[in-house]
Amino acid sequence: MKNAYAFNLRHLLLIPLLAVLAACGGGGGGSASSGTTTTTPTLVSIAVTPANLTMAIGTTQQFVATGTFTDSSTSALSTGLTWGVKGSNITIGTTGIVTGKAVGPDTVTATVGTVVGSTPVTVNAPWRKVAAGGAHTVALKADGSLFSWGSNLQGQLGDGTNTDRVSPVQVQVTAPTTGTISPWTMVAAGEEHTVALRADGTLWAWGYNFYGQLGDGTNIDRNVPTRIGSGTGWVFVAAGKWHTIAIDKTGVLWAWGANFNGQLGDGTTAAKSVPTKIGAFTNWMSASAGATHTLAVRADGTLWAWGGNASGQVGNGSLVDLHAPLQIGTSTWRAVAAGTLHSVAIRADGALFAWGSNGNGQVGNGLSTNATAPTQISKTNPSNWTAISAGAAYTVGVRTDGTLWAWGSNSDGQLGDGFGLDTNTPNQIGTVTNWSSALSAGLFHAFGIRSDGTLWGWGRNVEGQQGNGDATGAAVPTPVNLP
């Protein structure tokens, strides 16, 4: 009985002890959780991305708000999040999609409770047109503002100075005594002069004027836009090396400047310092001016050419200069481009033709001999060209699929393929498929605008004509610094 009693007593004392051990995890290394309060991390800050964004008018961008909490964790925010903007240059939806509305700075905000995050946004006008000259470039934005960069020895940038620029500067605008400033609508660049049209139909020019290519009746260089005449009916303008071509709203063709080879088309070889009416036709639609020759298309699609012809660039099968417009063939044409000594054109069906000087393969027919009459180029997919431009001894073009092509001289990387070697047939440049028809080949540099409104240049840059902030050449398409 004594032993049984002792056993029962030990057993009763052991039960509470085991209960205590169980509450303590049984000595197995666990930790107690009962009686401890769990703290929920709280929001400390909000980061809004993409940060410091620059976007074009009319484009949209999805923004994201990321929260940082007291326990240093991060996560994307959606619950309780309110998006906002501080100005009127952008708008934002409830899910963080921003739309550019007007040019200028603004700020995107993201708010949860009392915690606010923000980032600056700059809205720019997209590029719409570009003109590459001898060693300078001029480009037009969607808001009608005009910018230029590169060589400025003759005042061809129009900024009121003769200082070269490696980044875009705005062309100087002189406000009228009454009314508002009319936006720019079209621009053309010669070797060292620039001409442009404004929405009110007025014609303006600046830069080198030794041969009267500005059209103001003098031979004085101008470093700011100078109005030419008093007319308000100008609709088209083109600039050659030292001569200028323009069309008014009645379809009349006008020309002025150097005329050594008859490139003005007035039947003489005398220079003109004011716009001079060419012929009696009243249905001219477009034109392109080379070094010493001119091409133009009438409303009926017929192609006409005149001027210097030593390399066959007029396209009439001879090597004799022409002092008045002559119809070339019987086809109908969509677009023309005059290079220094060669010509290219797109027929109405999208087929590409070229002729003239071909020492560097700029005609694109696989040969190096000159062609004195239009020769069809690229017989594989022959009818899918939408835009063309001709430089000193090279050619660039865009096809209907948005691809970029180039051929000819590549001494300064003006083909944009990164190799620096001449090619005598069209060569696709990169793999991008959103090039627009806004394309321009200068003397040794070229530019194109993509469908998103961004501006890209390639080739020579010694004078800053690439606009990328330095004087380093661009062997492949490179974006222009946004002003």
C-alpha positions as a Python dict, from the first residue, in 0.01 Angstrom:
ca = {
    (1, 'M'): (0, 0, 0),
    (2, 'K'): (285, 233, 80),
    (3, 'N'): (442, 172, -260),
    (4, 'A'): (108, 222, -440),
    (5, 'Y'): (45, 543, -251),
    (6, 'A'): (392, 676, -338),
    (7, 'F'): (336, 590, -707),
    (8, 'N'): (1, 772, -721),
    (9, 'L'): (145, 1080, -554),
    (10, 'R'): (432, 1099, -801),
    (11, 'H'): (186, 1056, -1088),
    (12, 'L'): (-37, 1340, -966),
    (13, 'L'): (261, 1571, -929),
    (14, 'L'): (388, 1483, -1281),
    (15, 'I'): (68, 1580, -1465),
    (16, 'P'): (97, 1958, -1401),
    (17, 'L'): (468, 1945, -1486),
    (18, 'L'): (398, 1780, -1824),
    (19, 'A'): (132, 2043, -1896),
    (20, 'V'): (385, 2317, -1833),
    (21, 'L'): (640, 2147, -2059),
    (22, 'A'): (380, 2111, -2335),
    (23, 'A'): (300, 2480, -2314),
    (24, 'C'): (670, 2550, -2352),
    (25, 'G'): (698, 2342, -2668),
    (26, 'G'): (802, 2025, -2498),
    (27, 'G'): (1163, 2141, -2492),
    (28, 'G'): (1182, 2079, -2870),
    (29, 'G'): (1320, 2425, -2968),
    (30, 'G'): (988, 2596, -3059),
    (31, 'S'): (893, 2948, -2952),
    (32, 'A'): (586, 3061, -2770),
    (33, 'S'): (324, 3251, -2974),
    (34, 'S'): (44, 3301, -2731),
    (35, 'G'): (36, 3644, -2571),
    (36, 'T'): (247, 3809, -2855),
    (37, 'T'): (89, 4082, -3084),
    (38, 'T'): (179, 4079, -3462),
    (39, 'T'): (247, 4432, -3610),
    (40, 'T'): (130, 4498, -3969),
    (41, 'P'): (392, 4694, -4175),
    (42, 'T'): (277, 5043, -4267),
    (43, 'L'): (341, 5240, -4585),
    (44, 'V'): (638, 5479, -4565),
    (45, 'S'): (690, 5610, -4919),
    (46, 'I'): (573, 5575, -5280),
    (47, 'A'): (795, 5561, -5590),
    (48, 'V'): (631, 5653, -5922),
    (49, 'T'): (779, 5507, -6240),
    (50, 'P'): (890, 5562, -6510),
    (51, 'A'): (1073, 5850, -6346),
    (52, 'N'): (1153, 6179, -6518),
    (53, 'L'): (974, 6074, -6836),
    (54, 'T'): (973, 6272, -7160),
    (55, 'M'): (677, 6195, -7386),
    (56, 'A'): (520, 6337, -7700),
    (57, 'I'): (186, 6512, -7734),
    (58, 'G'): (-91, 6261, -7798),
    (59, 'T'): (102, 5958, -7672),
    (60, 'T'): (15, 5756, -7361),
    (61, 'Q'): (223, 5594, -7090),
    (62, 'Q'): (133, 5352, -6810),
    (63, 'F'): (271, 5462, -6472),
    (64, 'V'): (324, 5233, -6172),
    (65, 'A'): (324, 5318, -5799),
    (66, 'T'): (548, 5105, -5578),
    (67, 'G'): (524, 5132, -5200),
    (68, 'T'): (801, 5087, -4942),
    (69, 'F'): (688, 4971, -4595),
    (70, 'T'): (822, 4993, -4238),
    (71, 'D'): (969, 4643, -4262),
    (72, 'S'): (1164, 4752, -4577),
    (73, 'S'): (945, 4540, -4805),
    (74, 'T'): (813, 4680, -5136),
    (75, 'S'): (513, 4604, -5350),
    (76, 'A'): (305, 4752, -5631),
    (77, 'L'): (12, 4956, -5503),
    (78, 'S'): (-346, 4946, -5625),
    (79, 'T'): (-583, 4936, -5327),
    (80, 'G'): (-660, 5282, -5194),
    (81, 'L'): (-438, 5442, -5460),
    (82, 'T'): (-536, 5776, -5613),
    (83, 'W'): (-359, 5908, -5924),
    (84, 'G'): (-332, 6280, -5998),
    (85, 'V'): (-142, 6551, -6188),
    (86, 'K'): (-29, 6896, -6079),
    (87, 'G'): (-66, 7083, -6407),
    (88, 'S'): (-265, 7082, -6730),
    (89, 'N'): (-6, 6948, -6978),
    (90, 'I'): (-104, 6588, -6904),
    (91, 'T'): (-410, 6393, -6795),
    (92, 'I'): (-419, 6067, -6601),
    (93, 'G'): (-675, 5790, -6567),
    (94, 'T'): (-773, 5593, -6258),
    (95, 'T'): (-533, 5312, -6351),
    (96, 'G'): (-229, 5538, -6399),
    (97, 'I'): (-234, 5585, -6777),
    (98, 'V'): (-99, 5932, -6866),
    (99, 'T'): (-175, 6119, -7191),
    (100, 'G'): (35, 6408, -7318),
    (101, 'K'): (-188, 6708, -7390),
    (102, 'A'): (33, 7016, -7426),
    (103, 'V'): (404, 7099, -7451),
    (104, 'G'): (570, 7170, -7117),
    (105, 'P'): (653, 7023, -6774),
    (106, 'D'): (407, 6856, -6539),
    (107, 'T'): (402, 6612, -6246),
    (108, 'V'): (234, 6277, -6186),
    (109, 'T'): (128, 6202, -5827),
    (110, 'A'): (25, 5882, -5653),
    (111, 'T'): (-147, 5903, -5311),
    (112, 'V'): (-241, 5642, -5049),
    (113, 'G'): (-382, 5799, -4734),
    (114, 'T'): (-137, 6069, -4634),
    (115, 'V'): (159, 5924, -4826),
    (116, 'V'): (230, 6087, -5163),
    (117, 'G'): (481, 5997, -5435),
    (118, 'S'): (551, 6193, -5755),
    (119, 'T'): (771, 6221, -6064),
    (120, 'P'): (826, 6496, -6323),
    (121, 'V'): (694, 6450, -6677),
    (122, 'T'): (794, 6662, -6977),
    (123, 'V'): (570, 6676, -7282),
    (124, 'N'): (731, 6748, -7618),
    (125, 'A'): (581, 6791, -7962),
    (126, 'P'): (675, 6499, -8188),
    (127, 'W'): (882, 6565, -8499),
    (128, 'R'): (686, 6585, -8825),
    (129, 'K'): (926, 6691, -9104),
    (130, 'V'): (1303, 6707, -9148),
    (131, 'A'): (1541, 6859, -9402),
    (132, 'A'): (1910, 6766, -9416),
    (133, 'G'): (2132, 7023, -9590),
    (134, 'G'): (2500, 7040, -9667),
    (135, 'A'): (2619, 7029, -9307),
    (136, 'H'): (2310, 7144, -9118),
    (137, 'T'): (1968, 7004, -9037),
    (138, 'V'): (1630, 7167, -8983),
    (139, 'A'): (1324, 6989, -8844),
    (140, 'L'): (962, 7077, -8780),
    (141, 'K'): (758, 6974, -8477),
    (142, 'A'): (388, 6899, -8460),
    (143, 'D'): (317, 7227, -8282),
    (144, 'G'): (464, 7425, -8573),
    (145, 'S'): (792, 7513, -8402),
    (146, 'L'): (1112, 7487, -8607),
    (147, 'F'): (1453, 7372, -8480),
    (148, 'S'): (1796, 7357, -8644),
    (149, 'W'): (2150, 7239, -8571),
    (150, 'G'): (2490, 7184, -8732),
    (151, 'S'): (2701, 7424, -8938),
    (152, 'N'): (2602, 7789, -8911),
    (153, 'L'): (2881, 7982, -9081),
    (154, 'Q'): (2636, 8149, -9319),
    (155, 'G'): (2352, 8183, -9069),
    (156, 'Q'): (2167, 7882, -9213),
    (157, 'L'): (2036, 7779, -8870),
    (158, 'G'): (1835, 8100, -8840),
    (159, 'D'): (1901, 8152, -8470),
    (160, 'G'): (2044, 8502, -8506),
    (161, 'T'): (2407, 8387, -8477),
    (162, 'N'): (2678, 8231, -8691),
    (163, 'T'): (2771, 7976, -8426),
    (164, 'D'): (2762, 7602, -8502),
    (165, 'R'): (2525, 7399, -8283),
    (166, 'V'): (2558, 7034, -8181),
    (167, 'S'): (2206, 7019, -8037),
    (168, 'P'): (1876, 7159, -8165),
    (169, 'V'): (1812, 7531, -8120),
    (170, 'Q'): (1486, 7700, -8206),
    (171, 'V'): (1480, 7903, -8524),
    (172, 'Q'): (1438, 8265, -8426),
    (173, 'V'): (1088, 8401, -8463),
    (174, 'T'): (1016, 8772, -8487),
    (175, 'A'): (667, 8853, -8365),
    (176, 'P'): (454, 9058, -8603),
    (177, 'T'): (349, 9408, -8502),
    (178, 'T'): (-10, 9284, -8490),
    (179, 'G'): (-168, 8942, -8471),
    (180, 'T'): (-9, 8612, -8372),
    (181, 'I'): (293, 8422, -8497),
    (182, 'S'): (193, 8177, -8768),
    (183, 'P'): (337, 7827, -8720),
    (184, 'W'): (582, 7676, -8969),
    (185, 'T'): (443, 7412, -9205),
    (186, 'M'): (726, 7314, -9443),
    (187, 'V'): (1105, 7343, -9459),
    (188, 'A'): (1380, 7272, -9711),
    (189, 'A'): (1758, 7286, -9670),
    (190, 'G'): (2014, 7367, -9937),
    (191, 'E'): (2386, 7332, -9899),
    (192, 'E'): (2412, 7647, -9686),
    (193, 'H'): (2068, 7808, -9695),
    (194, 'T'): (1722, 7727, -9561),
    (195, 'V'): (1374, 7810, -9686),
    (196, 'A'): (1044, 7752, -9510),
    (197, 'L'): (671, 7815, -9532),
    (198, 'R'): (432, 7924, -9262),
    (199, 'A'): (64, 7842, -9215),
    (200, 'D'): (-37, 8184, -9342),
    (201, 'G'): (118, 8101, -9681),
    (202, 'T'): (421, 8329, -9643),
    (203, 'L'): (769, 8232, -9763),
    (204, 'W'): (1083, 8281, -9555),
    (205, 'A'): (1455, 8218, -9615),
    (206, 'W'): (1790, 8255, -9439),
    (207, 'G'): (2157, 8161, -9470),
    (208, 'Y'): (2397, 8186, -9765),
    (209, 'N'): (2281, 8428, -10036),
    (210, 'F'): (2575, 8487, -10269),
    (211, 'Y'): (2377, 8368, -10571),
    (212, 'G'): (2045, 8520, -10463),
    (213, 'Q'): (1911, 8182, -10345),
    (214, 'L'): (1719, 8346, -10059),
    (215, 'G'): (1509, 8540, -10307),
    (216, 'D'): (1502, 8872, -10122),
    (217, 'G'): (1653, 9069, -10412),
    (218, 'T'): (1999, 9096, -10251),
    (219, 'N'): (2315, 8889, -10220),
    (220, 'I'): (2343, 8944, -9845),
    (221, 'D'): (2351, 8647, -9607),
    (222, 'R'): (2080, 8638, -9339),
    (223, 'N'): (2104, 8466, -8999),
    (224, 'V'): (1735, 8504, -8913),
    (225, 'P'): (1426, 8413, -9116),
    (226, 'T'): (1362, 8685, -9374),
    (227, 'R'): (1027, 8711, -9544),
    (228, 'I'): (1044, 8681, -9923),
    (229, 'G'): (803, 8908, -10104),
    (230, 'S'): (453, 8985, -9982),
    (231, 'G'): (270, 8682, -10120),
    (232, 'T'): (59, 8458, -9899),
    (233, 'G'): (-11, 8178, -10143),
    (234, 'W'): (299, 7958, -10122),
    (235, 'V'): (233, 7583, -10080),
    (236, 'F'): (560, 7405, -10165),
    (237, 'V'): (934, 7476, -10149),
    (238, 'A'): (1256, 7288, -10235),
    (239, 'A'): (1621, 7387, -10197),
    (240, 'G'): (1918, 7279, -10409),
    (241, 'K'): (2283, 7353, -10360),
    (242, 'W'): (2254, 7722, -10453),
    (243, 'H'): (1904, 7751, -10599),
    (244, 'T'): (1546, 7740, -10473),
    (245, 'I'): (1221, 7614, -10625),
    (246, 'A'): (870, 7697, -10502),
    (247, 'I'): (508, 7638, -10605),
    (248, 'D'): (217, 7868, -10528),
    (249, 'K'): (-146, 7777, -10466),
    (250, 'T'): (-235, 7836, -10831),
    (251, 'G'): (9, 7563, -10938),
    (252, 'V'): (266, 7805, -11084),
    (253, 'L'): (635, 7710, -11051),
    (254, 'W'): (891, 7969, -10940),
    (255, 'A'): (1272, 7955, -10915),
    (256, 'W'): (1566, 8172, -10809),
    (257, 'G'): (1936, 8156, -10723),
    (258, 'A'): (2231, 8012, -10916),
    (259, 'N'): (2161, 7918, -11278),
    (260, 'F'): (2494, 7821, -11435),
    (261, 'N'): (2349, 7502, -11583),
    (262, 'G'): (1995, 7620, -11641),
    (263, 'Q'): (1869, 7468, -11314),
    (264, 'L'): (1610, 7746, -11273),
    (265, 'G'): (1440, 7642, -11596),
    (266, 'D'): (1372, 7993, -11728),
    (267, 'G'): (1559, 7932, -12056),
    (268, 'T'): (1871, 8120, -11948),
    (269, 'T'): (2184, 8064, -11740),
    (270, 'A'): (2161, 8395, -11553),
    (271, 'A'): (2117, 8393, -11176),
    (272, 'K'): (1798, 8540, -11029),
    (273, 'S'): (1772, 8702, -10684),
    (274, 'V'): (1390, 8711, -10670),
    (275, 'P'): (1128, 8444, -10745),
    (276, 'T'): (1097, 8405, -11122),
    (277, 'K'): (801, 8238, -11290),
    (278, 'I'): (893, 7926, -11486),
    (279, 'G'): (691, 7841, -11796),
    (280, 'A'): (317, 7867, -11839),
    (281, 'F'): (194, 7550, -11666),
    (282, 'T'): (-36, 7595, -11367),
    (283, 'N'): (-53, 7240, -11236),
    (284, 'W'): (285, 7177, -11069),
    (285, 'M'): (256, 6963, -10755),
    (286, 'S'): (606, 6896, -10618),
    (287, 'A'): (974, 6943, -10699),
    (288, 'S'): (1324, 6850, -10588),
    (289, 'A'): (1645, 7046, -10643),
    (290, 'G'): (1991, 6890, -10675),
    (291, 'A'): (2331, 7054, -10710),
    (292, 'T'): (2273, 7181, -11064),
    (293, 'H'): (1950, 7015, -11181),
    (294, 'T'): (1582, 7015, -11091),
    (295, 'L'): (1302, 6756, -11103),
    (296, 'A'): (931, 6828, -11076),
    (297, 'V'): (597, 6647, -11101),
    (298, 'R'): (275, 6793, -11234),
    (299, 'A'): (-78, 6714, -11118),
    (300, 'D'): (-119, 6467, -11403),
    (301, 'G'): (173, 6264, -11266),
    (302, 'T'): (413, 6352, -11548),
    (303, 'L'): (782, 6395, -11461),
    (304, 'W'): (984, 6692, -11584),
    (305, 'A'): (1354, 6770, -11549),
    (306, 'W'): (1608, 7039, -11642),
    (307, 'G'): (1951, 7182, -11560),
    (308, 'G'): (2294, 7021, -11536),
    (309, 'N'): (2316, 6688, -11718),
    (310, 'A'): (2684, 6595, -11742),
    (311, 'S'): (2615, 6266, -11560),
    (312, 'G'): (2276, 6197, -11716),
    (313, 'Q'): (2088, 6321, -11408),
    (314, 'V'): (1814, 6487, -11615),
    (315, 'G'): (1720, 6144, -11748),
    (316, 'N'): (1649, 6224, -12112),
    (317, 'G'): (1917, 5989, -12249),
    (318, 'S'): (2172, 6261, -12322),
    (319, 'L'): (2452, 6444, -12141),
    (320, 'V'): (2356, 6795, -12254),
    (321, 'D'): (2231, 7056, -12006),
    (322, 'L'): (1869, 7166, -12042),
    (323, 'H'): (1762, 7523, -11969),
    (324, 'A'): (1387, 7461, -11960),
    (325, 'P'): (1161, 7181, -11824),
    (326, 'L'): (1146, 6867, -12040),
    (327, 'Q'): (909, 6575, -11985),
    (328, 'I'): (1087, 6250, -11900),
    (329, 'G'): (915, 5941, -12042),
    (330, 'T'): (541, 5883, -12039),
    (331, 'S'): (487, 5715, -11701),
    (332, 'T'): (305, 5873, -11410),
    (333, 'W'): (503, 5935, -11092),
    (334, 'R'): (440, 5969, -10721),
    (335, 'A'): (763, 6120, -10584),
    (336, 'V'): (1103, 6246, -10701),
    (337, 'A'): (1436, 6325, -10536),
    (338, 'A'): (1737, 6502, -10683),
    (339, 'G'): (2080, 6423, -10540),
    (340, 'T'): (2403, 6602, -10618),
    (341, 'L'): (2444, 6435, -10960),
    (342, 'H'): (2179, 6162, -10962),
    (343, 'S'): (1801, 6131, -10951),
    (344, 'V'): (1550, 5885, -10809),
    (345, 'A'): (1174, 5859, -10846),
    (346, 'I'): (883, 5641, -10738),
    (347, 'R'): (634, 5555, -11008),
    (348, 'A'): (262, 5568, -10937),
    (349, 'D'): (257, 5189, -10884),
    (350, 'G'): (532, 5207, -10616),
    (351, 'A'): (817, 5093, -10843),
    (352, 'L'): (1153, 5264, -10790),
    (353, 'F'): (1369, 5414, -11067),
    (354, 'A'): (1703, 5595, -11065),
    (355, 'W'): (1950, 5752, -11307),
    (356, 'G'): (2255, 5979, -11331),
    (357, 'S'): (2596, 5954, -11166),
    (358, 'N'): (2668, 5606, -11032),
    (359, 'G'): (3035, 5596, -10936),
    (360, 'N'): (2947, 5491, -10580),
    (361, 'G'): (2646, 5277, -10664),
    (362, 'Q'): (2398, 5552, -10578),
    (363, 'V'): (2169, 5454, -10866),
    (364, 'G'): (2127, 5114, -10699),
    (365, 'N'): (2120, 4894, -11009),
    (366, 'G'): (2422, 4684, -10909),
    (367, 'L'): (2657, 4868, -11145),
    (368, 'S'): (2901, 5159, -11121),
    (369, 'T'): (2839, 5315, -11461),
    (370, 'N'): (2621, 5622, -11510),
    (371, 'A'): (2262, 5582, -11629),
    (372, 'T'): (2122, 5849, -11861),
    (373, 'A'): (1758, 5737, -11840),
    (374, 'P'): (1533, 5604, -11560),
    (375, 'T'): (1636, 5249, -11464),
    (376, 'Q'): (1417, 5028, -11246),
    (377, 'I'): (1574, 4935, -10912),
    (378, 'S'): (1513, 4635, -10689),
    (379, 'K'): (1309, 4403, -10906),
    (380, 'T'): (1242, 4186, -10601),
    (381, 'N'): (928, 4332, -10442),
    (382, 'P'): (950, 4612, -10699),
    (383, 'S'): (634, 4801, -10618),
    (384, 'N'): (650, 4869, -10246),
    (385, 'W'): (841, 5198, -10214),
    (386, 'T'): (675, 5489, -10033),
    (387, 'A'): (950, 5748, -9979),
    (388, 'I'): (1287, 5833, -10130),
    (389, 'S'): (1563, 6091, -10081),
    (390, 'A'): (1899, 6147, -10253),
    (391, 'G'): (2221, 6286, -10106),
    (392, 'A'): (2566, 6361, -10246),
    (393, 'A'): (2635, 6011, -10382),
    (394, 'Y'): (2391, 5793, -10192),
    (395, 'T'): (2020, 5721, -10166),
    (396, 'V'): (1783, 5631, -9882),
    (397, 'G'): (1430, 5500, -9906),
    (398, 'V'): (1138, 5357, -9710),
    (399, 'R'): (915, 5069, -9817),
    (400, 'T'): (547, 5010, -9743),
    (401, 'D'): (638, 4772, -9460),
    (402, 'G'): (812, 5057, -9274),
    (403, 'T'): (1165, 4927, -9336),
    (404, 'L'): (1457, 5161, -9412),
    (405, 'W'): (1694, 5104, -9705),
    (406, 'A'): (2011, 5277, -9828),
    (407, 'W'): (2277, 5241, -10097),
    (408, 'G'): (2568, 5426, -10258),
    (409, 'S'): (2858, 5605, -10089),
    (410, 'N'): (2918, 5526, -9722),
    (411, 'S'): (3234, 5725, -9656),
    (412, 'D'): (3084, 5902, -9354),
    (413, 'G'): (2841, 5633, -9242),
    (414, 'Q'): (2558, 5798, -9436),
    (415, 'L'): (2402, 5463, -9522),
    (416, 'G'): (2344, 5393, -9152),
    (417, 'D'): (2443, 5026, -9163),
    (418, 'G'): (2744, 5061, -8933),
    (419, 'F'): (2990, 4911, -9185),
    (420, 'G'): (3121, 5215, -9374),
    (421, 'L'): (3134, 5033, -9708),
    (422, 'D'): (2972, 5145, -10034),
    (423, 'T'): (2695, 4929, -10173),
    (424, 'N'): (2544, 4940, -10523),
    (425, 'T'): (2206, 4782, -10445),
    (426, 'P'): (1943, 4866, -10182),
    (427, 'N'): (2049, 4739, -9839),
    (428, 'Q'): (1807, 4718, -9545),
    (429, 'I'): (1918, 4926, -9247),
    (430, 'G'): (1842, 4761, -8914),
    (431, 'T'): (1523, 4572, -8839),
    (432, 'V'): (1292, 4855, -8732),
    (433, 'T'): (962, 4856, -8921),
    (434, 'N'): (810, 5189, -8819),
    (435, 'W'): (989, 5439, -9041),
    (436, 'S'): (758, 5703, -9184),
    (437, 'S'): (779, 5879, -9518),
    (438, 'A'): (950, 6178, -9354),
    (439, 'L'): (1302, 6114, -9483),
    (440, 'S'): (1587, 6341, -9591),
    (441, 'A'): (1937, 6282, -9726),
    (442, 'G'): (2185, 6568, -9688),
    (443, 'L'): (2532, 6596, -9834),
    (444, 'F'): (2688, 6329, -9609),
    (445, 'H'): (2424, 6279, -9340),
    (446, 'A'): (2064, 6160, -9335),
    (447, 'F'): (1755, 6172, -9114),
    (448, 'G'): (1430, 5986, -9077),
    (449, 'I'): (1125, 6012, -8852),
    (450, 'R'): (960, 5702, -8709),
    (451, 'S'): (585, 5660, -8673),
    (452, 'D'): (610, 5747, -8303),
    (453, 'G'): (737, 6095, -8392),
    (454, 'T'): (1097, 6035, -8285),
    (455, 'L'): (1375, 6176, -8505),
    (456, 'W'): (1684, 5971, -8595),
    (457, 'G'): (2001, 6066, -8780),
    (458, 'W'): (2312, 5897, -8911),
    (459, 'G'): (2630, 5984, -9103),
    (460, 'R'): (2871, 6276, -9082),
    (461, 'N'): (2867, 6487, -8766),
    (462, 'V'): (3186, 6693, -8772),
    (463, 'E'): (2979, 7011, -8782),
    (464, 'G'): (2719, 6885, -8535),
    (465, 'Q'): (2460, 6809, -8803),
    (466, 'Q'): (2340, 6500, -8612),
    (467, 'G'): (2211, 6710, -8323),
    (468, 'N'): (2310, 6444, -8070),
    (469, 'G'): (2506, 6675, -7841),
    (470, 'D'): (2858, 6621, -7972),
    (471, 'A'): (3061, 6606, -8294),
    (472, 'T'): (3095, 6229, -8306),
    (473, 'G'): (2962, 6062, -8619),
    (474, 'A'): (2667, 5825, -8611),
    (475, 'A'): (2728, 5503, -8803),
    (476, 'V'): (2374, 5381, -8732),
    (477, 'P'): (2046, 5568, -8673),
    (478, 'T'): (2079, 5769, -8351),
    (479, 'P'): (1808, 5976, -8177),
    (480, 'V'): (1832, 6353, -8178),
    (481, 'N'): (1861, 6536, -7845),
    (482, 'L'): (1519, 6675, -7757),
    (483, 'P'): (1531, 7050, -7691),
}
